[in-house]
């Protein structure tokens, strides 16, 4: 039901619908569920920023025209909606059956955050010999050039995949990798499958508009990655300390996550030419 609902509002303004959903959750289910939705939404939005920077690198490296990028993002988001449902259902079932998995998630999130914070950022090696092209070429021939916005083209009665399909697969693969961090991070807020999924999907549906904002302003937000890294570490700590029966309140968690994201944006704006 949640999948059909989210797909139904796919072309609606995502932030406005998310706001209405949050208000509805507060009215029907109370403050606790509304805060859980808000916390999950903020976490997914903040972690998605780093994902979108990778999308920018992929598109620019393969010189994908802006007019084609929107179609790839549209299909990529639809794929993410379906894949996240699978991830979340499996993840929630695993957590409910084996509660200790939360502690493992916590350690992995702390590791991911520290690695993001200290690791020197390098431009990924995207080229025509990328493994996605080689893998796709084993299944179907891949044409050497783009053909409008088509994912497939027929030449001499033989069906070819275009490079645009390979880019779409690469985008989906990168989203799966980011889901490995973002979904466990939301588990630090709640393990309610409906709240986890809806907060996750509402954030994803807003990625299209956020992407085109970052496309123009990404140089001004280059310190946001440090905020994202700190959020990962915090959510990891929040899960890990459950082992010692220490629980960080939901309200405090949301405040820390939101403040960290806002502070990283302010640092990016106020110190554009300085190194941290």
C-alpha positions in Angstrom: 0.0 0.0 0.0 2.8 2.4 0.9 4.5 1.6 -2.4 1.3 2.4 -4.4 0.8 5.6 -2.4 4.3 6.9 -2.9 4.3 6.0 -6.6 0.9 7.8 -7.0 2.4 11.1 -5.7 5.6 10.7 -7.8 4.9 13.7 -9.9 3.6 15.8 -7.0 5.7 18.4 -5.1 7.5 16.0 -2.8 8.3 18.4 0.1 4.7 19.7 0.3 3.3 16.1 0.3 5.9 15.1 2.9 4.8 18.0 5.1 1.1 17.0 4.7 2.0 13.4 5.5 3.9 14.5 8.6 0.9 16.5 9.8 -1.4 13.6 9.1 0.9 11.2 11.0 0.8 13.6 13.9 -3.0 13.8 13.8 -3.7 10.1 13.4 -0.8 8.4 15.2 0.5 11.0 17.6 3.6 12.9 18.4 6.0 9.9 18.7 5.3 8.6 15.2 5.4 12.1 13.7 8.8 12.6 15.2 10.0 9.3 13.9 8.9 10.2 10.4 10.6 13.6 10.7 13.8 12.1 12.0 13.9 9.4 9.2 13.2 12.0 6.6 15.9 14.4 7.7 18.5 11.5 7.9 17.6 10.3 4.4 17.7 13.8 2.9 21.1 14.6 4.5 22.7 11.3 3.5 21.3 11.7 -0.1 23.4 14.8 -0.6 26.5 12.8 -0.9 24.7 10.4 -3.2 23.7 13.3 -5.5 27.3 14.5 -5.7 28.2 11.1 -7.0 25.4 11.4 -9.6 26.9 14.7 -10.7 30.3 13.0 -11.1 28.8 10.2 -13.2 26.9 12.5 -15.5 29.8 14.9 -16.0 32.4 12.1 -16.5 30.2 10.5 -19.2 29.2 13.9 -20.6 25.5 13.1 -20.4 23.5 16.2 -21.6 21.3 17.8 -19.0 18.2 17.1 -21.1 18.9 13.3 -20.7 19.8 13.5 -17.0 16.2 14.1 -15.9 15.0 10.9 -17.6 17.8 8.8 -15.9 16.9 10.4 -12.6 13.2 9.6 -13.0 13.8 6.0 -13.8 16.5 5.8 -11.1 14.1 7.1 -8.5 11.4 4.6 -9.5 14.0 1.8 -9.2 15.1 3.1 -5.8 11.5 3.1 -4.5 11.2 -0.6 -5.3 14.7 -1.6 -4.1 14.3 0.3 -0.9 11.1 -1.6 -0.1 12.9 -4.9 -0.4 15.8 -3.6 1.7 13.6 -2.3 4.4 11.3 -5.3 4.6 14.3 -7.6 4.9 16.1 -5.3 7.3 13.1 -4.8 9.7 12.4 -8.5 9.7 16.1 -9.2 10.5 16.2 -6.6 13.3 13.0 -8.0 14.9 14.3 -11.5 14.8 18.0 -10.7 15.7 18.0 -7.5 17.8 21.8 -7.7 18.1 22.1 -6.7 14.4 21.4 -3.1 15.5 24.8 -3.1 17.3 26.5 -4.3 14.2 24.7 -1.6 12.1 26.0 0.9 14.7 29.6 -0.1 14.3 29.4 -0.1 10.5 27.8 3.4 10.5 30.6 4.7 12.8 33.2 3.1 10.5 31.5 4.6 7.4 31.3 8.1 9.0 34.9 8.1 10.1 36.1 6.8 6.7 34.1 9.6 4.9 35.5 12.2 7.2 39.2 11.3 6.9 39.4 9.8 3.5 40.8 12.0 0.8 38.1 12.5 -1.8 39.0 11.1 -5.2 37.2 11.3 -8.5 35.9 7.8 -9.4 37.3 6.3 -12.6 34.3 6.5 -15.0 35.0 5.6 -18.6 33.9 3.4 -21.4 35.8 0.5 -19.9 33.9 0.7 -16.6 32.7 -2.7 -15.3 29.1 -1.8 -15.8 29.7 -1.4 -19.6 31.6 -4.7 -19.6 28.9 -6.5 -17.6 26.1 -5.2 -19.7 28.0 -6.1 -22.9 27.9 -9.7 -21.8 24.1 -9.6 -21.8 23.4 -7.4 -24.8 25.5 -5.4 -27.3 26.1 -1.8 -26.2 26.2 0.9 -28.9 29.0 3.4 -28.8 26.9 6.6 -29.0 23.8 8.0 -27.4 20.5 7.9 -29.4 18.3 10.7 -28.1 16.9 9.5 -24.7 16.5 5.9 -25.7 17.8 3.0 -23.6 17.6 0.6 -26.5 18.1 1.0 -30.3 17.8 -1.4 -33.1 20.6 -1.6 -35.7 20.5 -4.0 -38.7 17.7 -5.8 -37.0 19.9 -6.4 -33.9 18.8 -4.9 -30.5 21.5 -2.7 -28.8 21.6 -1.1 -25.4 22.6 2.5 -25.4 25.2 4.0 -23.0 22.2 5.6 -21.3 21.1 2.2 -20.0 24.5 1.5 -18.6 24.5 4.9 -16.8 21.0 4.1 -15.4 22.3 0.7 -14.0 25.4 2.5 -12.6 23.1 5.0 -10.8 21.0 2.2 -9.4 24.1 0.4 -8.2 25.4 3.5 -6.4 22.0 4.0 -4.8 22.1 0.4 -3.4 25.5 1.2 -1.9 24.2 4.3 -0.2 21.1 2.4 1.0 23.5 0.2 3.0 24.3 3.3 5.1 21.0 5.2 5.0 18.6 2.5 6.0 20.5 1.3 9.1 20.8 5.0 10.1 17.0 5.3 10.1 16.9 2.2 12.3 18.5 4.5 15.0 15.2 6.4 14.9 12.7 3.6 14.5 12.2 0.1 13.3 8.6 0.6 12.3 8.6 -0.6 8.7 5.9 1.8 7.6 7.6 4.9 9.1 11.0 3.8 7.8 9.7 3.2 4.3 7.6 6.3 4.0 10.2 8.7 5.4 12.8 7.1 3.1 10.7 7.3 0.0 9.4 10.8 0.6 13.0 11.9 0.8 13.9 10.0 -2.4 11.0 11.6 -4.3 12.5 15.0 -3.5 15.9 14.1 -5.0 15.0 15.3 -8.5 14.6 18.9 -7.5 17.5 18.8 -5.0 19.8 17.3 -7.7 19.3 20.3 -10.0 19.9 22.7 -7.2 23.2 21.0 -6.3 24.1 20.8 -9.9 24.4 24.6 -9.9 25.6 25.1 -6.4 27.7 22.0 -5.6 31.0 23.9 -5.2 29.3 26.0 -2.5 28.4 22.9 -0.4 31.6 21.0 -0.5 31.8 20.9 3.3 28.4 19.2 3.7 30.2 15.8 3.3 31.7 16.4 6.8 28.3 17.0 8.2 27.0 13.8 6.6 30.0 11.9 8.0 29.2 13.2 11.5 25.5 12.3 11.1 26.6 8.7 10.2 28.9 8.5 13.3 26.1 9.9 15.6 23.5 7.4 14.3 26.0 4.6 14.7 26.8 5.7 18.3 23.1 5.9 19.0 22.6 2.3 17.9 25.8 1.0 19.5 25.1 2.4 23.0 21.9 0.4 23.1 24.1 -2.5 24.0 24.8 -0.7 27.3 21.1 0.1 27.8 21.7 3.8 27.0 19.0 5.4 24.8 19.3 8.8 23.3 15.9 10.4 23.1 14.2 10.9 19.7 13.8 14.6 20.1 17.5 15.1 21.0 18.5 12.9 18.1 16.5 14.9 15.6 17.9 18.2 17.0 21.5 16.9 16.7 21.1 15.6 13.2 19.4 18.8 12.0 21.9 21.1 13.7 24.8 19.2 12.2 23.4 19.5 8.7 22.6 23.2 9.1 26.1 23.9 10.6 27.8 22.1 7.7 25.9 24.2 5.2 26.7 27.4 7.1 30.4 26.5 7.2 30.3 25.9 3.4 28.7 29.3 2.8 30.9 31.3 5.3 34.2 29.6 4.5 34.1 29.0 0.7 37.8 29.4 0.1 39.2 27.9 3.3 40.2 24.4 4.3 38.8 22.9 7.5 
